Amino acid sequence: MNTFINYAHRGASAYAPENTMSAFKKAFEIRANGIELDLQKTKDDKIVIFHDDKIDKKSNGTGKISDYTYIELLKLDFGSWFSTEYKGEKIVLFEDFMKEVSNRDLVLAIELKEENIEKQALEIIKKYYDINKVYITSFIYNALLKIRKLDNFIKIGWLIKEDINENNIKELVNINGNQICPPAKLVSKSGIKLARDNKLGVRLWGISDIEIMKKVYYLDTDGMTVNFPDKLKELIERK
């Protein structure tokens, strides 16, 4: 777990529609050693993988994930927005993804996009995967608090929108968190040192281009989420 983790952000999302099985399989091909993905709940309480608040931009439907049953979502096209090559791409049931990766050696960063899916998500993870290779993450502190109340051992990563500071470190330590995740554009060496002094891991997000990736790669972090894991892999192998 000390290896630098190259997380394919929503799969290899530079090359295939994000959070779809095609994007995840592309990440496997590139041999990223981590996958980042997002969870939401459908109208009939199924957990699916999707990021945005609404499906309008990433499908041929409108509204929220929670407006649809899983079967209704399966009728929609989640690939054509990206390119015609992916026409008819289906939304991914979280349990199907976990079955797909169950025999793979990957670190997973599983982001909760809403509350009240914590228990169900944990049950699915534990059914198929080694929890030592999983970080449950969220911007929603209360969701992480609920995770910790449900499980003392699974790793927790808190996504923040600022640099690492005394306050967010304290809040994460209070729930026995494991990793703090600031945006790459705002992270500082002093913030990273503060995390290390508190025995916390650091993962960076928001790596929007190659230049930012190169700039932050040489900082003391445990990994980063990128849309282009092949480019990060090249950088790692050149080091």
Residue, then its C-alpha position, 0 to 999 in steps of 0.5 A: m500500500n506504500t506504492f504511489i497509486n495512479y487512480a484512473h478518474r472515473g475510469a480512464s475518462a479521457y478515452a471513454p465515457e466516464n464511470t462506464m464499464s468501457a472507461f474502467k476496462k480502458a483503465f485495466e488495459i493501461r494498467a492503472n493501479g487504482i480506480e476512482l468512481d462515484l456512487q448514487k442511489t436510484k429510485d428503487d434503492k440500487i447503487v449505481i456509478f455516476h458523478d453528476d447531480k443530473i444525467d442531462k449532460k452524460s446521457n440521453g435522459t434528463g433529471k436525477i439518478s434518483d428520479y429513475t429505477y435501475i431498469e429505467l436507467l438501463k434503457l438510456d444511452f450513457g455513451s453517445w455524449f462522449s462519441t458515437e463509438y460508445k453509443g448504447e453504453k449502459i450505466v453501471l450497477f456498483e455490484d456489477f463493477m465490484k464483481e468485475v474487479s474482485n480478482r484484480d489487484l487495484v486500490l479503489a477510491i469509492e466516492l459517496k455522492e450522497e448520504n444514506i448509501e453508506k451501509q449498502a455500499l459497505e456491504i457490497i464492498k465487503k462481499y467482493y473485495d479486500i477492504n484493505k485496498v479500499y478508500i471510501t471518500s466523500f466531500i460530505y463529512n457526515a457520510l464519512l462519519k456514518i461510515r466510521k460508525l459502521d466500520n472501525f477499519i475501512k480506510i476513509g479519505w476526505l475530499i476537501k476544496e482547500d489546502i490542508n490545514e489544522n482545522n480539516i486535519k483535526e476533523l479528519v482525525n476525529i473520525n479516525g480518517n486515513q487520507i486527506c484529498p485536497p485539489a492539486k492546484l491548491v495543495s502546498k508542501s506545508g499542508i502535506k507536511l502537516a498531514r504527514d505529521n498527523k500520520l495521514g495519507v495524501r491524495l490529490w484530485g483535479i489534475s486537469d492537464i499534463e503540466i499540473m500532473k508533472k508539477v505535483y507528482y514530485l510532492d510527497t503524496d500517495g497518489m492522484t486521480v487523473n483522466f489519463p492514467d497512461k500519461l501518469k504511468e509514463l511519468i512514474e516509469r521515467k522516474 
